[in-house]
Amino acid sequence: MTTPAERARLGKAARKRASRSSHGAWIPSADRPDPVAVLERQGADRVQELLPIRYGRMSASPFAFLRGAAAVMTGDLAVQRDTGLTVQLCGDAHLLNFGLFASPERALLFDLDDFDETYPGPFEWDVKRLVASIAVAARDNGHAEHAARDAALAAATAYRTSMRRLAGLGELAVWYERIDAHDLLTLIDSTGDRERVTTTLDRARRRTSLQALGKLTEQVDGERRIIHDPPLLEPVGAPDMAALRKIFGDYRSTLSEERRLLLDRYHFVDAARKVVGVGSVGTRCFIVLLAGRDAADPLFLQIKEAMRSVLEDHLPQGPYRHPGHRVVAGQRLLQAAGDIFLGWMTGPQGRAFYWRQLRDMKGSADVTSMKPAELSLYAGLCGTALARAHARSGDRIAIAAYLGGSDPFDRAVADFALRYAVQNAADHAALGEAIASGVVSSLPGV
């Protein structure tokens, strides 16, 4: 068995492969692919009539573009030096892929909450994705460059210091580590800021299947039916409904015995196709309404297509061949507490899907309204959560030793964040030009 001291030496040795200061560089390669072409290739197997919504949403701002351009940024990271220190990556660790959700014990936690791109890879790829999103969000909010760098630095520093703390803990202590939402209030000095956070927490607690029942359904001939709100929410036809009923049984088999018993207490009521997110637009996504004890006891599940991760073209083959299995396994590994209805299966035409609850006390921060101090605080929280997630799957002792007790890595990735924000702005402009010239179609404001 490798000792902690030996693991630490391995981490320090990784500095020869990629020095900590090397992470500050960003120079696009001479043969860097056109970002719009990357997006078009990614959309080739998606629902084509929905792609204009995706491009419309991405064109709204540089931050919106970054949210949808994980494939573009992953390609950029793949040509840089990496540490070789592997973790289960989120794969898309931007600011808005952190948020609130309920644990099975009904505690409200803060953590990563999107895993479509999860895959094993170098830990710093997630860190760079996070800090770049912080710099882009700061620029979108009109913050000065020094404030943008301060916020990116806060995330990197929180990641490093958290990883070093976790390196000193035992295995079970790391596994049970979590960020309770109530603890967030102790980090906030301003009374007004505490009130806003309290409001966000209260709103998340109300975001349940019962709340969704009133928002997403209506009474039709005495029965609850999902509303028709095209193109974002559309009832499925008879063939799709039959297919969803069939794959419901396949999904059930991926749950543990006690959760299958719980699911069996519900019955299938209705289903609809739903457009979600920014980068996910065009993937096949459905919501299913189930009823339990009676019509006032609803459960909404989301069925989302799992496609090839954007990381797969750039990294060695991972342990999971089935994309839905990859997403579910990655989420279970990275999150402190998982959705009890998380499962996966294969659908029509051999397409991979995963299932989860649509709403389970979920909430997210409004980064577009954050002042510099608020953004730095939130960035640090995200960095802390990311370190906790990585420590469960990677060698936290080696990563902590690589990062060190001082801040060369922090400063380097903060510099990278500012440089990549400029690149992202240029890519966003390129999408705007492609829309204006008719290369791609856009449906803004949807």
ZILINFEN-V677859 format. One record per backbone hydrogen bond with DSSP energy under -0.5 kcal/mol. NH is the residue of the N-H (numbers start at 0). CO is the residue of the C=O. Records with the same first field share a line. If there is no record, write none. Layout:
BEGIN
NH = CO / CO
END
This chain:
BEGIN
6 = 2
7 = 3
8 = 4
9 = 5
10 = 6
11 = 7
12 = 8
13 = 9
14 = 11
15 = 12
16 = 12
17 = 13
21 = 18
22 = 19
23 = 20
24 = 21
31 = 28
37 = 33
38 = 34
39 = 35
40 = 36
41 = 37
42 = 38
43 = 40
45 = 42
46 = 281
47 = 45
49 = 46
50 = 46 / 47
52 = 49
53 = 49
54 = 50
55 = 51
56 = 52
57 = 53
58 = 54
59 = 56
60 = 57
64 = 60
65 = 61
66 = 62
67 = 63
68 = 64 / 65
72 = 68
73 = 69
74 = 70
75 = 71
76 = 72
77 = 73
78 = 74 / 75
79 = 76
85 = 83
86 = 120
88 = 86 / 118
93 = 91
96 = 93
97 = 94
98 = 110
99 = 362
100 = 108
101 = 359
102 = 106
105 = 102
108 = 100 / 106
109 = 178
110 = 98
112 = 96
113 = 96
117 = 114
118 = 88
120 = 86
122 = 84
124 = 121
125 = 121 / 122
126 = 122
127 = 123
128 = 124
129 = 125
130 = 126
131 = 127
132 = 128
133 = 129
134 = 130
135 = 131
136 = 132
137 = 133
138 = 134
139 = 135
140 = 136
141 = 138
142 = 137
147 = 143
148 = 144
149 = 145
150 = 146
151 = 147
152 = 148
153 = 149
154 = 150
155 = 151
156 = 152
157 = 153
158 = 154
159 = 155
160 = 156
161 = 157
162 = 158
163 = 159
164 = 160
165 = 161
166 = 162
167 = 163 / 164
168 = 165
173 = 169
174 = 170
175 = 171
176 = 173
179 = 177
180 = 107
182 = 179
183 = 180
184 = 181
185 = 182
186 = 183
187 = 184
193 = 189
194 = 190
195 = 191
196 = 192
197 = 193
198 = 194
199 = 195
200 = 196
201 = 197
202 = 198
203 = 199
204 = 200
205 = 201
206 = 202 / 203
207 = 205
211 = 207
212 = 208
213 = 209
214 = 210
215 = 211
216 = 212
217 = 224
219 = 222
222 = 219
224 = 217
226 = 215
228 = 226 / 232
231 = 228
232 = 228
233 = 272
235 = 270
240 = 236
241 = 237
242 = 238
243 = 239
244 = 240
245 = 241
246 = 242
247 = 243
248 = 244 / 245
249 = 245
250 = 246
251 = 247
252 = 248
253 = 250
254 = 251
259 = 255
260 = 256
261 = 257
262 = 258
263 = 259
264 = 261
265 = 262
266 = 290
268 = 288
269 = 288
271 = 286
272 = 233
273 = 284
274 = 231
280 = 277
281 = 282
282 = 279
284 = 282
285 = 302
286 = 271
287 = 300
288 = 269
289 = 287 / 298
290 = 266
291 = 293 / 296
296 = 293
298 = 289
300 = 287 / 298
301 = 355
302 = 285
303 = 301 / 353
304 = 283
305 = 351
306 = 304
311 = 308
313 = 310
314 = 310
320 = 318
322 = 320
325 = 321
326 = 322
327 = 323
328 = 324
329 = 325
330 = 326
331 = 327
332 = 328
333 = 329
334 = 330
341 = 338
342 = 354
344 = 352
346 = 350
349 = 346
350 = 347
352 = 344
353 = 303
354 = 342
355 = 301
357 = 299
360 = 206
361 = 206
362 = 99
366 = 364
368 = 365
369 = 366
374 = 370
375 = 371
376 = 372
377 = 373
378 = 374
379 = 375
380 = 376
381 = 377
382 = 378
383 = 379
384 = 380
385 = 381
386 = 382
387 = 383
388 = 384
389 = 385
390 = 386
391 = 387 / 388
392 = 388 / 389
393 = 389
394 = 85
395 = 393
398 = 394
399 = 395
400 = 396
401 = 397
402 = 398
403 = 399
410 = 406
411 = 407
412 = 408
413 = 409
414 = 410
415 = 411
416 = 412
417 = 413
418 = 414
419 = 415
420 = 416
421 = 417
422 = 418
423 = 419
424 = 420
425 = 421
426 = 422
427 = 423
428 = 424
429 = 425
430 = 426
431 = 427
432 = 428
433 = 429
434 = 430
435 = 431
436 = 432
437 = 434
438 = 433
439 = 433
442 = 51
445 = 442
END
